[in-house]
Amino acid sequence: MNPSLERVLAMVDERADEIVAFASEFVQQPSVNPELEPNPDAERPAQEWLRDRLRATGAFDAIAYWQGAPSRPNVVAVRRGTGGGRSLIWSAHTDVVPVTVDQAAEWEGDGPFSGEVRDGRLWGRGAADMKGPSAAQVMAAVILHDAGVKLKGDLSLAHACGEESGRYMYGCNAILERGYRADLAIFPEISNFAIYHAAKGEIYFRLTVFGKSTHICNRHLVAQPLPHGVERPGISAIDLMLKYQLAILELERQWGLWRTNPYVASGGMFISINSIHAGSPAAQVPDSNVPDVCVATGSLLFYPDLTAASVIAEVREAIDRVTAGDYWLREHPPILDIPFGHPHKEPINMPVDHLGVQAITEAMRAVTGETPNVGIAPFVCDANYWFTAGQPCLVFGCGDISGGVHGANEHIAVDDLIKATKVFAAVTMEWCGVEA
């Protein structure tokens, strides 16, 4: 093993308690995404804390802090290389999702923002997604500096706001627009040390279907044939929505039967209606009217070999076929907003044999003796936006998606934090190059 790497790994072990303490304190800093749970401070407290901690290490040549929107800062730390190496960005997000009332009631131990270390795990919202991995990337860079490792290529650590709500315009892409690009960006999202060279795309949609309101006592005149000359008093928007829901389920079935990808298990492309509402939004008691409007929202994930435009066209065709086959809907077509709510994410499509995949694999073998799995991410993240913007990206991180992520009792194993710090340092050395 390279003597410099041996020195780094030994220092990680010596400072294991410091690494865990850093991650624990980071979890305690408020950074709930304000679009998911309104709060005036947004990500600012955690980003200010992070900025100050980065400055205190003395490991970086420059630290930038700016607000993409009020109380929504980004932080980037840069360590300049000696020259002749490849540049690298470790890119993370600081915002976390809220803890619901039900999740808080289920939470064990000291609470969702305690950063408690118990039973060999760090607990708290963001422990895995992704303040724990963020702490590992920071401490890897700091220990490289403190161990006297001279990197040839530039190293940057980026911490964006807004990832959980897809606000790339003042989060991750605002970082790119300031010139923070590199030969490779690695996103230490939850991959359990697998390398994701590709990721699916994601699209959100909203479908609004229009009927005709009438009293419930006229239901028989809504759902049954009427004599000649009798005007139908109402049309149930819920009944009409069912037609579209069945068409969406059929589209998903067709994708499962006929669409495949060499790196994704069968059935990996799907579409879901996630919410349906009809009638008066203010109604808190049983409604006695046939509803004249029904609104459904949903999302879909699609394979990396496709484009958002082609998938959107398929969804529109499925909706249009239903509309064309119904007498009422032909005259009163629905409104399909797609994409809706969040900007769509195009897929990531890095070559499976990219030099970055090779560098991570070599680093993992050197540190752990393990050969990492290589595949496609089951989730989307800011890397989708960066890849679309021309920045080469890979996803490689620690933590398990089953560890309470976005739910109750989120956690990450302490051993994984220490392992990640070692591997992230080794990856950085392998990619950027090290002066003898």
Secondary structure, DSSP 4 states (H G I P E B T S, - for coil): --HHHHHHHHHHHHTHHHHHHHHHHHHHS--B-TTTS--TTTTHHHHHHHHHHHHHHT--SEEEEEEEETTEEEEEEEE---SSS--EEEEEE--BPPPPHHHHHH--TT-TTS--EETTEEESTTIIIIIHHHHHHHHHHHHHHHTT--BSS-EEEEEES-GGGT-TTTTHHHHHHTT---SEEEE--S-TT-EEEEE-EEEEEEEEEE-B-EEGGGHHHHHS---TTPPP--B-HHHHHHHHHHHHHHHHHHHHHH--BTTB-TT--EEEEEEEEES-TT--S---EE-SEEEEEEEEEE-TTS-HHHHHHHHHHHHHHHHHT-HHHHHS--EEESS-SS--BPPEE--TT-HHHHHHHHHHHHHHSPPPPEEEESS--HHHHHHHTT--EEEE--S-TTTTTTSSS-EEEHHHHHHHHHHHHHHHHHHH-B--
